[in-house]
Amino acid sequence: MRKRIIVANWKMNMNISTASIYLNNLNKRTTIHRNLEVIIGPALTLLYPLSLEIDHRKFSLAAQNGYFKDQGAFTGEVSFAMLKGLVKYAIIGHSERRIYFNEDHQLIRDKVAAATRNEIIPILCIGENKSERVANDTKRVVADQLNSALYNLTSDEVAKMVIAYEPVWAISTFGGEIPKPSDIQKVIDYIRFQISELYGAKVASSTRVLYGGSVNSDSITAYLALDGCDGALVGGASLNYLEFSKIIEKGYLIDKLA
Ligand code: PEP
């Protein structure tokens, strides 16, 4: 059975003291849960201090980025080899990195491969932008992003991965339009179909697929209720511990509703 996950993407927010206060408060409101993994994706500078502070039975850590070479003369970069042992996951291919930092298919593929060889599970973000959606091009875009990113991986590696379907137009920083859960269902089904075509049905039923885009404590339940949706990637709403704790709470409750 796939374990559900809720990921907080803090983006470039919080410092050591605000992060520590936040996690202290979140910790008080969070219980250990067998079927839900809560992943915190803070800025790079916070990973080490938070790794010493968090209750690892309740929370896992994700890096928001990493460099694909393991070491060398790459001033300012931090490699997945350096993150090994510090984080369990890494967010790769986020639309902000594709758009603001020109990350292309090749770079994302190299990052996915580098994370994987360093035993870090990629949370691969894929999704179409507004004009691609209007042009009815969603499936092609998602298939291209997926196929190119997974290119170097084995079936076992793909089975362990997390894919976050994040339509760019639904992300709060890029418009934050609220999609209909039925639209998300179609793409989640298509992602599993693609994985199945490439790696077989067994792998497709193991890979976790998330939704991300303006999720909050009111909207989360509808997305979690979708067939084959294993959780959510949460940006803006994860910055407030009260709101994020409500999202986690809904994640606990979904099994009881089923
Ligand atoms: C994100 O950045 O991955 C995201 C989903 O952001 P938001 O929830 O703010 O739309």
Residues whose N, C-alpha, C, O or C-beta is under 5 A from the ligand:
A	BS01	PEP	N9 A170 I171 S172 T173 G212 G213 S214 V215 L233 V234 G235 G236 A237
